[in-house]
Amino acid sequence: MYGYNGMGWGMGFGWILGIAALIVIIWLIVKAVNYSNRSQNDNDKSALDVLKKRFAEGEISREEYEEMKKIIES
């Protein structure tokens, strides 16, 4: 009457929803782990590392870099 004893859509495509849910859960776990690792790495940088990065990216001039470096190293 309903074809396959009434289990057409539920049994036929239900496993796809389960796999999709599993993929979403794994993706969320990976994103959470990557976020925590990134925030820990940002906290591990020294002031001199941040200064070097700012100079390399052109945010500060050579004079500013030298001046700030002297302050940090003293």
Sequence and secondary structure as in RCSB ss.txt:
>XXXX:A:sequence
MYGYNGMGWGMGFGWILGIAALIVIIWLIVKAVNYSNRSQNDNDKSALDVLKKRFAEGEISREEYEEMKKIIES
>XXXX:A:secstr
  SGGG HHHHHHHHHHHHHHHHHHHHHHHHHHHHHHHHHHHHT  HHHHHHHHHHTTSS HHHHHHHHHHHH 
